[in-house]
């Protein structure tokens, strides 16, 4: 078996939407927004170190999604609707990938056998989670 790097799309299978019926909670003069993953910078401190007042709601274009945490197994890919009606394809399980051999001067689709190392966490190795830049063991005979 040969060692190579897995290059996979990462992200989440679906977004969680907070219930609209619950009123937002108030803490002092600051209004706390509803739960959800967002990519805004309103929650951060100012350059001087002071707090920012939240004066607007979360916007759809600031939306984030939970991580997919793609596992090894039979292929399971879900389409995700993105901004502008475009589609992304989120891999939830995958058993093969496109790997390049420098010595053979070719790239082939081969089976992924095992996750050997991940710099992020040993838990991702134990659970066989495929992320970007994880070291995987692949089939030597494509």
Backbone as CSV, one residue per row, in Angstrom:
resi,resn,N_x,N_y,N_z,CA_x,CA_y,CA_z,C_x,C_y,C_z
1,UNK,0.838,-1.192,0.000,0.000,0.000,0.000,0.875,1.244,0.000
2,UNK,0.376,2.301,-0.602,1.115,3.552,-0.731,0.411,4.611,0.110
3,UNK,1.169,5.526,0.716,0.579,6.610,1.489,0.422,7.830,0.598
4,UNK,-0.704,8.524,0.756,-0.963,9.733,-0.019,-1.816,10.667,0.810
5,UNK,-2.087,11.859,0.294,-2.919,12.816,0.992,-4.313,12.826,0.393
6,UNK,-5.324,12.828,1.270,-6.703,12.912,0.811,-7.071,14.371,0.627
7,UNK,-7.673,14.678,-0.496,-8.145,16.029,-0.752,-9.640,15.920,-0.993
8,UNK,-10.409,16.332,0.005,-11.854,16.202,-0.070,-12.508,17.535,0.252
9,UNK,-13.727,17.684,-0.212,-14.526,18.852,0.122,-14.951,18.715,1.575
10,UNK,-14.847,19.793,2.338,-15.302,19.718,3.712,-16.386,20.759,3.943
11,UNK,-17.263,20.479,4.876,-18.388,21.341,5.191,-19.451,20.505,5.848
12,UNK,-20.665,20.992,5.959,-21.714,20.270,6.673,-22.823,19.817,5.765
13,UNK,-23.551,18.770,6.152,-24.609,18.231,5.313,-25.827,19.142,5.223
14,UNK,-26.143,19.852,6.286,-27.305,20.729,6.244,-27.155,21.787,7.319
15,UNK,-27.938,22.833,7.207,-27.847,23.889,8.212,-28.982,23.719,9.208
16,UNK,-28.706,24.067,10.443,-29.714,24.004,11.485,-30.364,25.362,11.593
17,UNK,-31.687,25.405,11.591,-32.406,26.670,11.633,-33.026,26.821,13.011
18,UNK,-32.756,27.946,13.656,-33.297,28.205,14.986,-34.800,28.428,14.883
19,UNK,-35.577,27.993,15.883,-37.027,28.231,15.832,-37.336,29.723,15.868
20,UNK,-38.240,30.150,14.989,-38.546,31.573,14.862,-39.458,32.051,15.984
21,UNK,-40.164,31.132,16.647,-41.137,31.508,17.658,-40.477,32.039,18.929
22,UNK,-39.252,31.598,19.232,-38.603,32.013,20.475,-38.124,33.456,20.366
23,UNK,-38.504,34.317,21.336,-38.026,35.705,21.285,-36.555,35.783,21.650
24,UNK,-35.830,36.765,21.101,-34.409,36.885,21.433,-34.212,37.276,22.889
25,UNK,-33.170,36.731,23.523,-32.897,37.016,24.931,-32.152,38.334,25.060
26,UNK,-32.438,39.086,26.122,-31.762,40.372,26.353,-30.805,40.234,27.525
27,UNK,-29.577,40.718,27.345,-28.611,40.788,28.431,-28.163,42.239,28.539
28,UNK,-28.670,42.958,29.522,-28.320,44.370,29.668,-28.847,45.155,28.484
29,UNK,-27.977,45.936,27.853,-28.385,46.726,26.693,-28.102,46.003,25.394
30,UNK,-27.420,44.860,25.464,-26.997,44.139,24.261,-28.048,43.089,23.888
31,UNK,-28.437,43.031,22.619,-29.408,42.054,22.142,-28.666,40.839,21.621
32,UNK,-28.996,39.661,22.148,-28.331,38.437,21.710,-29.097,37.835,20.547
33,UNK,-28.390,37.469,19.486,-29.029,36.921,18.286,-29.391,35.452,18.500
34,UNK,-30.228,34.936,17.631,-30.633,33.531,17.698,-29.437,32.636,17.386
35,UNK,-29.491,31.399,17.877,-28.394,30.469,17.657,-28.308,30.088,16.189
36,UNK,-27.123,29.680,15.773,-26.884,29.297,14.394,-25.446,29.606,14.044
37,UNK,-24.967,29.042,12.969,-23.580,29.255,12.559,-23.545,30.436,11.598
38,UNK,-22.810,31.483,11.970,-22.697,32.621,11.073,-21.242,33.044,10.959
39,UNK,-20.914,33.703,9.847,-19.534,34.100,9.551,-19.386,35.612,9.651
40,UNK,-20.085,36.232,10.590,-20.016,37.688,10.734,-18.882,38.078,11.674
41,UNK,-18.626,39.382,11.776,-17.607,39.874,12.701,-18.210,40.815,13.739
42,UNK,-19.545,40.812,13.844,-20.199,41.698,14.813,-19.968,41.240,16.247
43,UNK,-19.678,39.958,16.436,-19.480,39.438,17.794,-18.073,39.713,18.315
44,UNK,-17.189,40.200,17.448,-15.797,40.416,17.846,-15.621,41.782,18.506
45,UNK,-14.524,41.915,19.237,-14.200,43.190,19.879,-13.640,44.154,18.841
46,UNK,-13.700,45.443,19.177,-13.092,46.462,18.314,-11.573,46.372,18.396
47,UNK,-10.899,47.091,17.497,-9.437,47.095,17.493,-8.887,47.668,18.801
48,UNK,-9.667,48.568,19.441,-9.246,49.170,20.708,-9.474,48.233,21.889
49,UNK,-10.223,47.152,21.686,-10.519,46.211,22.766,-11.919,46.356,23.311
50,UNK,-12.635,47.386,22.871,-13.995,47.609,23.361,-14.995,46.658,22.733
51,UNK,-16.164,46.557,23.385,-17.226,45.698,22.862,-17.992,46.435,21.771
52,UNK,-18.576,45.679,20.847,-19.412,46.261,19.792,-20.869,46.072,20.153
53,UNK,-21.687,47.036,19.801,-23.128,46.875,19.940,-23.641,46.130,18.716
54,UNK,-24.491,45.135,18.963,-25.100,44.393,17.850,-26.345,45.164,17.435
55,UNK,-26.306,45.767,16.252,-27.404,46.634,15.825,-28.156,46.071,14.624
56,UNK,-27.852,44.871,14.206,-28.615,44.258,13.121,-28.654,42.752,13.305
57,UNK,-29.638,42.147,12.660,-29.809,40.695,12.753,-28.771,39.982,11.907
58,UNK,-28.754,38.654,12.037,-27.902,37.854,11.157,-28.479,37.906,9.744
59,UNK,-27.597,37.910,8.779,-28.010,37.960,7.381,-27.783,36.613,6.716
60,UNK,-28.578,36.341,5.702,-28.494,35.066,4.992,-27.115,34.865,4.350
61,UNK,-26.507,35.947,3.839,-25.207,35.812,3.168,-24.065,35.557,4.149
62,UNK,-24.318,35.718,5.455,-23.304,35.418,6.477,-23.439,33.999,7.014
63,UNK,-24.340,33.234,6.428,-24.662,31.908,6.944,-23.493,30.936,6.814
64,UNK,-23.295,30.110,7.825,-22.327,29.028,7.766,-23.058,27.709,7.961
65,UNK,-22.372,26.616,7.710,-22.994,25.297,7.875,-22.101,24.415,8.725
66,UNK,-22.684,23.431,9.416,-21.862,22.537,10.236,-20.964,21.657,9.376
67,UNK,-19.861,21.198,9.957,-18.899,20.374,9.226,-19.516,19.035,8.861
68,UNK,-19.168,18.511,7.682,-19.721,17.245,7.207,-19.106,16.058,7.927
69,UNK,-17.809,16.161,8.281,-17.069,15.058,8.894,-17.247,13.782,8.083
70,UNK,-16.740,13.814,6.863,-16.847,12.720,5.909,-16.154,11.468,6.446
71,UNK,-16.858,10.357,6.449,-16.316,9.086,6.944,-15.978,8.171,5.769
72,UNK,-15.277,7.083,6.094,-15.013,6.063,5.083,-16.223,5.144,4.986
73,UNK,-16.550,4.732,3.774,-17.685,3.836,3.567,-18.213,3.986,2.158
74,UNK,-19.339,3.311,1.886,-19.925,3.390,0.550,-20.348,4.834,0.262
75,UNK,-20.235,5.232,-0.994,-20.390,6.634,-1.383,-21.763,7.179,-1.010
76,UNK,-21.755,8.292,-0.281,-22.992,8.989,0.073,-22.727,10.476,-0.063
77,UNK,-23.311,11.101,-1.080,-23.087,12.515,-1.378,-24.433,13.220,-1.402
78,UNK,-24.519,14.385,-0.755,-25.764,15.145,-0.700,-25.576,16.494,-1.383
79,UNK,-26.546,16.910,-2.206,-26.470,18.253,-2.797,-26.875,19.313,-1.773
80,UNK,-26.198,20.448,-1.802,-26.498,21.559,-0.901,-26.719,22.797,-1.753
81,UNK,-27.847,23.470,-1.553,-28.119,24.680,-2.327,-27.315,25.838,-1.749
82,UNK,-26.658,26.592,-2.634,-25.793,27.687,-2.221,-26.324,29.012,-2.757
83,UNK,-25.581,30.047,-2.506,-25.955,31.388,-2.936,-26.023,31.462,-4.464
84,UNK,-27.072,32.084,-4.963,-27.256,32.213,-6.402,-27.880,30.987,-7.025
85,UNK,-28.385,30.052,-6.196,-29.003,28.842,-6.718,-28.007,27.792,-7.169
86,UNK,-26.719,28.042,-6.931,-25.700,27.063,-7.297,-25.753,25.877,-6.341
87,UNK,-25.181,24.775,-6.767,-25.186,23.560,-5.943,-23.766,23.163,-5.589
88,UNK,-23.586,22.758,-4.334,-22.350,22.113,-3.907,-22.720,20.683,-3.570
89,UNK,-21.764,19.794,-3.662,-22.030,18.395,-3.376,-21.197,17.985,-2.171
90,UNK,-21.883,17.679,-1.075,-21.255,17.433,0.210,-21.071,15.941,0.406
91,UNK,-19.823,15.510,0.544,-19.529,14.090,0.745,-19.711,13.748,2.215
92,UNK,-20.610,12.801,2.513,-20.824,12.341,3.880,-20.066,11.040,4.132
93,UNK,-20.007,10.184,3.116,-19.182,8.963,3.155,-18.534,8.815,1.792
94,UNK,-17.330,8.289,1.785,-16.631,8.103,0.512,-15.671,6.930,0.651
95,UNK,-15.468,6.199,-0.432,-14.577,5.030,-0.371,-13.436,5.109,-1.383
96,UNK,-13.432,6.130,-2.244,-12.390,6.255,-3.268,-12.077,7.725,-3.493
97,UNK,-10.917,7.965,-4.109,-10.508,9.329,-4.408,-9.560,9.360,-5.588
98,UNK,-9.296,10.550,-6.095,-8.407,10.739,-7.230,-7.025,11.109,-6.703
99,UNK,-6.049,10.232,-6.899,-4.713,10.434,-6.358,-3.684,10.451,-7.480
100,UNK,-2.650,11.271,-7.309,-1.611,11.416,-8.325,-0.348,10.680,-7.897
101,UNK,0.255,9.947,-8.828,1.547,9.308,-8.632,2.587,10.145,-9.361
102,UNK,3.518,10.719,-8.617,4.569,11.521,-9.232,5.530,10.670,-10.029
103,UNK,5.861,9.468,-9.506,6.831,8.604,-10.187,6.251,7.997,-11.463
104,UNK,4.941,7.702,-11.440,4.294,7.098,-12.620,3.795,8.151,-13.604
105,UNK,3.776,9.415,-13.174,3.290,10.522,-13.996,1.842,10.304,-14.442
106,UNK,0.982,9.910,-13.478,-0.431,9.705,-13.791,-1.270,9.938,-12.536
107,UNK,-2.556,10.130,-12.746,-3.515,10.266,-11.651,-4.632,9.263,-11.883
108,UNK,-5.009,8.526,-10.846,-6.038,7.480,-10.972,-7.006,7.560,-9.801
109,UNK,-8.213,7.065,-10.039,-9.189,6.915,-8.964,-8.924,5.572,-8.292
110,UNK,-8.616,5.614,-6.989,-8.285,4.386,-6.251,-9.047,4.339,-4.928
111,UNK,-9.144,3.130,-4.371,-9.827,2.925,-3.091,-8.997,3.480,-1.944
112,UNK,-9.690,4.057,-0.960,-9.046,4.503,0.276,-9.205,3.369,1.283
113,UNK,-8.094,2.907,1.840,-8.123,1.767,2.766,-8.249,2.192,4.222
114,UNK,-7.490,3.229,4.627,-7.459,3.586,6.041,-6.961,5.016,6.208
115,UNK,-7.346,5.649,7.314,-6.801,6.950,7.687,-5.638,6.689,8.634
116,UNK,-4.441,7.141,8.258,-3.229,6.841,9.019,-2.899,7.950,10.007
117,UNK,-3.005,9.223,9.580,-2.592,10.337,10.432,-3.410,11.570,10.101
118,UNK,-3.726,12.340,11.137,-4.358,13.633,10.944,-3.759,14.593,11.955
119,UNK,-3.217,15.712,11.467,-2.542,16.669,12.336,-3.505,17.358,13.292
120,UNK,-4.787,17.416,12.933,-5.777,18.097,13.768,-6.033,17.348,15.066
121,UNK,-6.335,16.046,14.957,-6.729,15.300,16.145,-6.576,13.805,15.896
122,UNK,-6.200,13.079,16.947,-6.145,11.619,16.856,-7.543,11.007,16.800
123,UNK,-8.541,11.736,17.273,-9.910,11.235,17.216,-10.372,11.071,15.776
124,UNK,-9.910,11.966,14.880,-10.277,11.864,13.470,-9.649,10.630,12.834
125,UNK,-8.501,10.179,13.354,-7.871,8.948,12.870,-8.657,7.741,13.385
126,UNK,-9.022,7.789,14.663,-9.732,6.665,15.293,-11.099,6.447,14.651
127,UNK,-11.802,7.551,14.337,-13.138,7.449,13.733,-13.088,7.359,12.213
128,UNK,-11.861,7.371,11.631,-11.665,7.286,10.177,-12.407,8.400,9.435
129,UNK,-12.231,9.616,9.938,-12.834,10.785,9.315,-11.883,11.353,8.279
130,UNK,-12.400,11.577,7.074,-11.594,12.108,5.972,-11.732,13.619,5.930
131,UNK,-10.614,14.313,6.133,-10.595,15.762,6.027,-9.490,16.167,5.072
132,UNK,-9.459,17.445,4.758,-8.395,17.981,3.925,-7.064,17.793,4.654
133,UNK,-6.064,17.328,3.934,-4.699,17.142,4.426,-4.557,15.975,5.421
134,UNK,-5.510,15.068,5.453,-5.305,13.867,6.276,-4.511,12.851,5.455
135,UNK,-3.648,12.108,6.141,-2.803,11.111,5.465,-3.584,9.802,5.449
136,UNK,-3.770,9.252,4.255,-4.540,8.012,4.111,-3.721,6.937,3.428
137,UNK,-4.126,5.702,3.676,-3.509,4.558,3.013,-4.424,4.173,1.847
138,UNK,-3.825,4.029,0.651,-4.648,3.735,-0.519,-4.188,2.435,-1.173
139,UNK,-5.033,1.913,-2.047,-4.761,0.669,-2.754,-3.628,0.899,-3.757
140,UNK,-2.606,0.048,-3.700,-1.447,0.214,-4.585,-1.735,-0.193,-6.016
141,UNK,-2.725,-1.072,-6.218,-3.052,-1.544,-7.562,-4.336,-0.866,-8.038
142,UNK,-4.237,0.202,-8.798,-5.463,0.852,-9.280,-6.073,0.046,-10.406
